[in-house]
Structure formats: C-alpha cells, structure tokens
Amino acid sequence: MSKTASNFGPMWLGMASPRMSEQVDPLIVERGEGVYVYDKDGNRLLDSQGGLWCVNIGHGRPEMKEAITNQLDKIACYNNFVDTSNNPAIELSKKVISMTQEEDMARVMFCSGGSDANETALKLARQYWKLKGMPERTNFISMQYGYHGVHFGGMSINGNDYYKEPYGPVLPGCYQIPSPFTYRNEISDDPVELAEHCAQKFEEKLLELGPETVAAFIGEPIQGAGGGVVIPPKNFWPRIREICDKYEVLLICDEVITGFGRSGSMFGSRGAGIAPDIMCLAKGISSGYIPLGATVVNQRVASAWEVDGPEGLIMHGFTYMGHPLACAAGLTALSIVEKENLPANAADVGAYFLQQLMPLLDKYEAIGDVRGKGLMIAIELVKDRATKEPLGHDDESPLMVSRAAMQRGLIIRALANSLIMSPPLIFSKENADEAAAIIDQAFAAVYS
Ligand SMILES: Cc1ncc(COP(=O)(O)O)c(C=O)c1O
C-alpha cells in the first residue's frame, strides 16, 4: 500500500472507496460567497448542493463571521454536562422552542449533527417508555429508503441495505415499512391509495409486533438521501400520526434536511400537516457554519422526566453539545432564516427551478423522473424509461453528468441513480436558470 496515498493526503473520505478516491478528479473547495464556491484554482462554481443540504443562508455571510468571532472573543468551548452551560446554548434552546410552538415542543438536547440527533431521539424514546413504566416498548419502525445517519441506531433504522451490509449485524428491534414513493412502487399509481397502503403496512407491523413493544415510528417528512427525494402523498403523514396516536407510539420526524425551510415550510412535518413528538434537527440549524444538531421533544415526552429519582437521569450527552461557537452560529443563522423568509423563497424558487428542469424529460430518454419540493430536487436516471428499470450498480452516468456540470461551473450531487439539487435557500430564479441551463448542457454532453 502506497504511503503517500491520494489527492486527499492520507485522509479517507466519507461514502467513498479509498481506491476510487485515488482516481477521481478532486474538488478542493477554497472559499465561498453566497450561492457560489471557488475551488483551489480559483474556478467559480454554482453550489446547487448547498454544502450537503445544509448551507441554507449561503456561504461567507459576514453576520455569521461576526457572531462566531464575537463568541470566540468570549469563550470557544465549554461543556453542557450536569450543572454547566453557556449563554448561546441557553438562548438557542429558547429560540428553537419558540420556533416550534406550533408543535408544542418543550425541551432541546444539543449535539453535533444529524446522526447524533437521531441517536439521541432513539435513546430518549426508549427512556421515555421506561419512565412511563413500559420498558418493553423498545422496537422502532422506520421506512424503506429512509436515511438517519451513520451511528449504530441510525444505521439500523436506515431503509437501504448498503449502509448496513459492511457493518452488520444491525441492532435488533428495527423494522421497515414500504415508502410511499409515487414514482417507484409496485402497489398503485394512485398516490392516495399508495399512501394508505403504506400506512396500513405500518399498522400491520405494529399489530404483528404488538403495539406494547413499539417505542416509536421514525421517518423523514420528505426522504432525502436514501431514495433521492421521495415526497409522500398528502394523506400519508396524517395517517401515520393517527396510527401512532391510536397505539400511543411516539412519532419521531427526522428533520435534519427538512428543518428550517428547505422543503418550503419552516419544518417538513408542518408542511405535511402534522406535529411529531420528537424532532431531529441539524444542517440548517447552523447553516453548516459550525457542526450542530438538536433533538427536540414535545410537552408529552418532556413531562415523563418530571421525576426526582435516578431513573430521570439522562445518561447521554456529548462533549460538544451546546458548543458555544456552534450555538452562536445557530442563533444568527436562524435569525437570517426568519428575517429573509427563506422557507417562502425555497417554495417559490424551488417550484420555478423544477419547472425549468421539467423539459429535460422530453429531451433525454435517460431521465425517468424529475421531482422536488422546495429546494429538494432530484432527477432520476433509468436504463429504460418505459419500464423504469434502474441503472446498474456500476453505471456511472449520474457521475458523468455531474462531472460535465462541474466542468461548466455547477456542482450537482450524483447520488445512486439520481442527481440531487439542494442549493442554499437564498437561491434566486436567475440562479435556477443558470443551473438548469448547465444541467441541460451536461446531459447533452453525456448523451449525444
Ligand atoms: C435525514 C437525515 N438524517 C440524518 C442525517 C445524518 O446527518 P449527519 O451527516 O450530520 O450525521 C442526514 C445526513 O444527510 C440526513 O439527511
């Protein structure tokens, strides 16, 4: 094995094979400004990846620099264990709760990212049931194509096997139901019927396991990474909420992507017309400027901890939870989200962007579907449009299109069979026009 390794030094990248990383043309990002980033050679690239679904307020915002450096002048790092905290963490917890009053949220536990937020949610759900005197409620039900991060809990509830195969066996007690994926399912072409079928599968699974053994249902209001933007029909989430209520199962919404505006509503669950019991937040909470995540629980869940004994101890926590710099960044990022009404911009520009991409369906036979909500958009490639036959595992077409786009000044993410667009929520219609034109040119370059 070579000791000098690759373009990336001795570093292994995420979601990549080290051997492949040695061969790829690296994108080394050097700086960012608004919706653009600049690579190490000074090339300007329109960032339709938004970092990784996260830089919602755009790159290089002076307000963020000011907030972070002001806090840096005071203190960079201190813990949030037992009896210690800091003002930015306390203020951000108040801010998050004030933004989630519609959901009756009551308490916040901070962490450093989406995987942490999910892990915290799963552990709190189990402890909740122990506190309620039902310790046998330990099972979790989640969705096919769901993505909840990479820790053992999140991995175990993920809907795609490829996240689990190298690391199994996964945790026992994790089950998946079909996802109401309108483009890809063998159940029904009618979205309402499809969603009802999937909800029924949830109820059947509950009854099969025994509702008294189930801690929570967990899902993303709109599935992001696992299925390439899967938007459930409108009746899906209200039915899931109804079934959770019927059997007193907790409902956890993983809002790591959809939280703070990306889908066109402040929260994806709010857009879907439901209030979860627990929300997992990350990415947009600090717009990615400093790693930050949060698990938020509603009044019902929080009240279980109103106990004096040792059973109320939350034996969970992270060195960097409530990190002062991250929380200072979070406070400013969220104030920008509100001040600039970024959820509304995501809805407006997202709909426009989608409209600009739709004609590609007529131009390129390789495209099976173009779908999106807010600024979560996917173009799914297929082997055969009529049969929707997916691309083979070794088919590099999405990668080739994303590389062709990169050469023309646009970053889009190739993810399995799809190309994903998740730009900053400050994206304008002009940016959408620019991105759509480059995507068209990239397809033309690969498919002509
Ligand atoms: C819905 C969802 N949950 C959890 C995660 C994991 O977050 P992180 O990569 O910050 O650990 C992601 C990451 O993309 C995500 O999309």
The ligand as an SDF file (V2000), in Angstrom:
LIG
                    3D

 16 16  0  0  0  0  0  0  0  0999 V2000
  -32.4430   12.9240    7.0830 C   0  0  0  0  0  0  0  0  0  0  0  0
  -31.0450   12.8160    7.6000 C   0  0  0  0  0  0  0  0  0  0  0  0
  -30.8420   12.3540    8.8380 N   0  0  0  0  0  0  0  0  0  0  0  0
  -29.6100   12.2370    9.3620 C   0  0  0  0  0  0  0  0  0  0  0  0
  -28.5030   12.5830    8.6190 C   0  0  0  0  0  0  0  0  0  0  0  0
  -27.1360   12.4340    9.2140 C   0  0  0  0  0  0  0  0  0  0  0  0
  -26.6020   13.6750    9.4940 O   0  0  0  0  0  0  0  0  0  0  0  0
  -25.0270   13.8680    9.7230 P   0  0  0  0  0  0  0  0  0  0  0  0
  -24.3830   13.5220    8.4220 O   0  0  0  0  0  0  0  0  0  0  0  0
  -24.9220   15.3200   10.0960 O   0  0  0  0  0  0  0  0  0  0  0  0
  -24.6270   12.9840   10.8310 O   0  0  0  0  0  0  0  0  0  0  0  0
  -28.6600   13.0770    7.3310 C   0  0  0  0  0  0  0  0  0  0  0  0
  -27.4980   13.4610    6.5240 C   0  0  0  0  0  0  0  0  0  0  0  0
  -27.5770   13.7840    5.3740 O   0  0  0  0  0  0  0  0  0  0  0  0
  -29.9650   13.1740    6.7960 C   0  0  0  0  0  0  0  0  0  0  0  0
  -30.1530   13.5830    5.5560 O   0  0  0  0  0  0  0  0  0  0  0  0
  1  2  1  0
  2  3  1  0
  2 15  2  0
  3  4  2  0
  4  5  1  0
  5  6  1  0
  5 12  2  0
  6  7  1  0
  7  8  1  0
  8  9  2  0
  8 10  1  0
  8 11  1  0
 12 13  1  0
 12 15  1  0
 13 14  2  0
 15 16  1  0
M  END
$$$$
